[in-house]
């Protein structure tokens, strides 16, 4: 049976349209590729999963390498999404300029080592963001100007060796922020002027030596803030006591350093006790009891 020219032209046009669609999905069509091989190109197309705000807020606990091409992050504001990806070593480069929530974003990514300098200008919540990222060694200078919650931000990041000068001017919740970061030796002069809760802030940082006098003027809870930080220098102890003296948010009724359920930043910490005892007179003059 003869095939009309019209049908031949329609087939050719259909082939061109299919080729254009395949190319539009990121595949290539080599010159001279037989039409029967187009099926291989179609099978290689990964259709994105749309992460709308009504969808789940994390991408799942895959044991294999994550293919970000599977996901459409457009207009996402909640990025609590890479929880427990055991094979993730380098943080993916994605646009976070609209993100407001990044809590638990890389939580328990045990092999994560580095992350890029994300655009975090609108982020308000970074709680648990790097919890138990044991191999994370450093952080870029992220823009935290709008962050209000940073609880357990880097808790148990045992290989984290330094903290950048994060802008925490508006952060009110800093509890457990760097707890159990056992490789830390110093903390920069972070502005915690609006922080209310700083309990267990750097608890268990056994190699922590140097702490500047942080701005904690509104702090209300500093229970065990530096518990088990047994390597603190005398100057650091002096700075921490000055932090207490300058913390207007602490009620006079709570100024007792002798009980276990109070605001003592040093509870059960071993350091130069004689030096500490000499500093207690400063606290007593300011109305503290012990």
C-alpha positions as CSV (number, residue, x, y, z in Angstrom):
1,X,0.0,0.0,0.0
2,X,1.4,3.4,-1.0
3,X,2.2,6.0,1.7
4,X,1.1,9.4,0.8
5,X,3.5,12.4,1.0
6,X,1.2,14.0,3.5
7,X,1.6,11.1,5.9
8,X,5.4,11.1,5.5
9,X,5.4,14.8,6.3
10,X,3.3,14.3,9.4
11,X,5.6,11.5,10.6
12,X,8.6,13.8,10.1
13,X,7.0,16.7,11.9
14,X,6.0,14.4,14.8
15,X,9.6,13.2,15.0
16,X,10.8,16.8,15.2
17,X,8.3,17.6,17.9
18,X,9.3,14.6,20.0
19,X,13.0,15.5,19.6
20,X,12.3,19.1,20.7
21,X,10.4,17.8,23.8
22,X,13.2,15.4,24.7
23,X,15.8,18.2,24.3
24,X,13.6,20.5,26.4
25,X,13.9,17.9,29.2
26,X,17.6,18.1,29.3
27,X,18.5,15.2,26.9
28,X,20.5,15.4,23.7
29,X,19.6,14.1,20.2
30,X,22.7,13.3,18.2
31,X,22.6,13.9,14.5
32,X,21.5,10.8,12.7
33,X,20.1,9.1,15.8
34,X,17.5,6.5,14.6
35,X,13.9,7.3,15.7
36,X,13.7,3.9,17.4
37,X,16.4,5.0,19.8
38,X,14.4,7.9,21.0
39,X,12.8,5.6,23.6
40,X,16.2,5.5,25.5
41,X,16.3,9.2,25.7
42,X,12.7,9.3,27.0
43,X,13.6,6.8,29.7
44,X,16.4,9.0,30.9
45,X,14.1,11.9,31.6
46,X,13.6,12.4,35.4
47,X,10.3,14.1,36.1
48,X,10.5,16.4,39.1
49,X,8.6,15.8,42.3
50,X,6.9,19.1,43.2
51,X,7.6,20.1,46.8
52,X,4.7,22.3,47.4
53,X,4.2,23.8,50.8
54,X,1.5,21.2,51.5
55,X,3.9,18.4,50.9
56,X,6.2,16.7,53.3
57,X,9.1,19.0,54.4
58,X,11.9,16.6,53.9
59,X,13.3,14.6,51.0
60,X,13.7,11.4,52.9
61,X,16.4,9.1,54.4
62,X,18.0,7.7,51.2
63,X,21.0,5.5,51.6
64,X,22.1,6.4,48.0
65,X,23.3,9.6,46.5
66,X,20.5,12.2,46.2
67,X,19.5,13.3,42.7
68,X,18.3,16.9,43.2
69,X,17.0,16.9,39.6
70,X,14.1,14.9,40.9
71,X,12.8,17.8,43.0
72,X,11.3,21.1,42.2
73,X,12.2,23.5,44.9
74,X,10.6,26.6,43.3
75,X,8.9,28.9,45.9
76,X,9.8,26.6,48.8
77,X,10.1,28.4,52.2
78,X,10.5,25.3,54.4
79,X,13.8,23.4,53.8
80,X,13.7,20.8,56.6
81,X,14.5,18.4,53.8
82,X,17.8,16.4,53.8
83,X,17.3,14.5,57.1
84,X,19.7,11.5,57.7
85,X,21.2,11.3,54.2
86,X,24.1,9.1,55.2
87,X,26.0,9.5,51.9
88,X,25.8,13.3,51.6
89,X,29.3,14.8,51.9
90,X,28.9,18.2,50.3
91,X,25.8,20.3,50.8
92,X,23.9,20.8,47.5
93,X,23.9,24.2,45.8
94,X,20.3,25.3,45.8
95,X,18.6,28.7,46.0
96,X,17.5,29.3,49.6
97,X,16.7,33.0,49.1
98,X,13.0,32.5,50.0
99,X,13.6,30.0,52.8
100,X,12.3,30.9,56.3
101,X,12.7,27.5,57.9
102,X,15.8,25.4,57.8
103,X,15.3,23.4,61.0
104,X,16.6,19.9,60.7
105,X,17.8,20.6,57.1
106,X,20.9,18.4,57.4
107,X,20.1,16.7,60.7
108,X,22.0,13.4,61.2
109,X,23.8,13.7,57.8
110,X,26.7,11.9,59.6
111,X,29.2,12.2,56.7
112,X,28.5,15.8,55.7
113,X,31.7,17.7,55.6
114,X,31.1,21.1,54.0
115,X,28.2,23.3,52.8
116,X,28.2,26.2,50.3
117,X,27.5,29.8,51.3
118,X,23.7,29.7,51.1
119,X,21.6,32.8,50.8
120,X,19.9,32.7,54.2
121,X,18.8,36.3,54.5
122,X,15.2,35.4,55.3
123,X,15.7,32.4,57.5
124,X,14.2,32.5,61.0
125,X,14.6,28.9,62.3
126,X,17.8,26.9,62.1
127,X,17.1,24.6,65.0
128,X,18.7,21.1,64.7
129,X,20.1,22.2,61.3
130,X,23.3,20.3,61.7
131,X,22.5,18.1,64.7
132,X,24.8,15.0,64.7
133,X,26.7,16.0,61.6
134,X,29.8,14.4,63.1
135,X,32.1,15.1,60.2
136,X,31.3,18.8,59.6
137,X,34.5,20.7,60.2
138,X,33.6,24.3,59.4
139,X,30.7,26.6,58.5
140,X,30.6,29.5,56.1
141,X,29.6,33.0,57.3
142,X,25.9,32.5,56.8
143,X,23.6,35.5,57.1
144,X,21.6,34.9,60.2
145,X,20.3,38.5,60.7
146,X,16.6,37.3,60.9
147,X,17.2,34.0,62.8
148,X,15.2,33.7,66.0
149,X,15.6,30.1,66.8
150,X,19.0,28.3,66.8
151,X,18.4,25.5,69.4
152,X,20.8,22.5,68.9
153,X,22.1,24.2,65.7
154,X,25.4,22.2,65.7
155,X,24.9,19.9,68.7
156,X,27.2,16.9,68.6
157,X,29.2,18.2,65.6
158,X,32.3,16.6,67.2
159,X,34.7,17.7,64.4
160,X,33.6,21.3,64.1
161,X,36.8,23.2,64.8
162,X,35.7,26.8,64.4
163,X,32.6,29.0,64.5
164,X,32.3,32.0,62.2
165,X,31.1,35.4,63.5
166,X,27.4,34.5,63.0
167,X,25.0,37.4,63.2
168,X,22.6,36.4,66.0
169,X,21.4,39.8,67.0
170,X,17.7,38.7,66.8
171,X,18.1,35.2,68.1
172,X,16.1,34.4,71.3
173,X,16.5,30.6,71.5
174,X,20.2,29.4,71.7
175,X,19.9,26.3,73.9
176,X,22.3,23.5,73.1
177,X,23.5,25.5,70.1
178,X,27.1,24.1,70.2
179,X,26.7,21.4,72.9
180,X,29.1,18.5,72.6
181,X,31.2,20.2,69.9
182,X,34.3,18.5,71.4
183,X,36.8,19.9,68.9
184,X,36.0,23.6,69.5
185,X,38.8,25.5,71.3
186,X,37.2,29.0,71.2
187,X,34.0,30.9,70.6
188,X,33.9,34.2,68.8
189,X,32.3,37.3,70.2
190,X,28.7,36.4,69.2
191,X,26.0,39.0,69.9
192,X,23.4,37.2,72.0
193,X,21.9,40.4,73.2
194,X,18.3,39.2,72.6
195,X,18.9,35.6,73.7
196,X,16.6,34.5,76.5
197,X,17.4,30.8,76.7
198,X,21.1,29.8,76.6
199,X,21.0,26.6,78.7
200,X,23.6,24.0,77.7
201,X,24.8,26.4,75.0
202,X,28.3,24.9,74.9
203,X,27.9,22.0,77.3
204,X,30.4,19.2,77.0
205,X,32.9,21.2,74.8
206,X,35.8,19.6,76.6
207,X,38.5,21.4,74.6
208,X,37.0,24.8,74.8
209,X,39.6,27.3,76.2
210,X,38.7,30.8,75.2
211,X,35.4,32.5,75.5
212,X,35.0,36.3,75.2
213,X,32.5,38.3,77.2
214,X,29.4,37.6,75.1
215,X,26.5,40.1,75.0
216,X,23.8,38.3,77.1
217,X,22.1,41.2,78.6
218,X,18.6,39.7,78.2
219,X,19.5,36.1,79.1
220,X,17.0,34.5,81.6
221,X,18.2,30.9,81.5
222,X,21.9,29.9,81.4
223,X,21.7,26.6,83.2
224,X,24.7,24.5,82.5
225,X,25.7,26.8,79.7
226,X,29.3,25.7,80.0
227,X,28.9,22.5,81.9
228,X,31.8,20.0,81.6
229,X,33.9,22.6,79.8
230,X,36.9,21.6,81.8
231,X,39.6,23.4,79.8
232,X,38.4,27.0,80.3
233,X,41.0,29.6,80.9
234,X,40.8,31.9,83.9
235,X,40.0,34.8,81.6
236,X,37.2,32.9,80.2
237,X,35.8,32.1,83.6
238,X,36.0,35.8,84.4
239,X,34.2,36.7,81.2
240,X,31.4,34.3,81.9
241,X,30.9,35.7,85.4
242,X,30.7,39.2,83.9
243,X,28.1,37.8,81.5
244,X,26.0,36.9,84.6
245,X,26.6,40.2,86.2
246,X,25.4,42.0,83.0
247,X,22.4,39.8,82.4
248,X,19.4,42.0,83.2
249,X,17.0,39.3,82.3
250,X,17.9,37.1,85.2
251,X,15.5,37.6,88.1
252,X,17.0,38.3,91.5
253,X,15.0,35.4,92.9
254,X,17.0,33.1,90.6
255,X,20.4,34.3,91.6
256,X,21.5,31.1,93.4
257,X,24.5,29.2,92.1
258,X,24.3,26.3,94.5
259,X,21.3,24.3,93.2
260,X,21.3,21.9,90.3
261,X,18.1,23.2,88.7
262,X,19.1,26.9,88.4
263,X,21.0,29.2,86.2
264,X,24.5,28.2,87.0
265,X,26.5,28.0,83.8
266,X,29.2,26.0,85.5
267,X,27.3,23.2,87.2
268,X,29.5,20.1,87.6
269,X,32.4,21.7,85.7
270,X,36.0,21.1,86.8
271,X,38.4,24.0,86.3
272,X,40.5,26.3,88.4
273,X,38.2,26.2,91.5
274,X,40.3,28.6,93.5
275,X,40.2,31.2,90.8
276,X,36.5,30.7,90.5
277,X,36.0,31.1,94.3
278,X,37.8,34.4,94.3
279,X,35.4,35.6,91.6
280,X,32.3,34.7,93.7
281,X,32.8,37.8,95.8
282,X,31.9,39.8,92.7
283,X,28.7,37.8,92.4
284,X,27.9,38.2,96.1
285,X,28.3,42.0,95.8
286,X,25.8,41.9,92.9
287,X,23.2,40.0,95.0
288,X,24.0,36.4,94.1
289,X,24.0,33.6,96.6
290,X,25.8,30.3,96.6
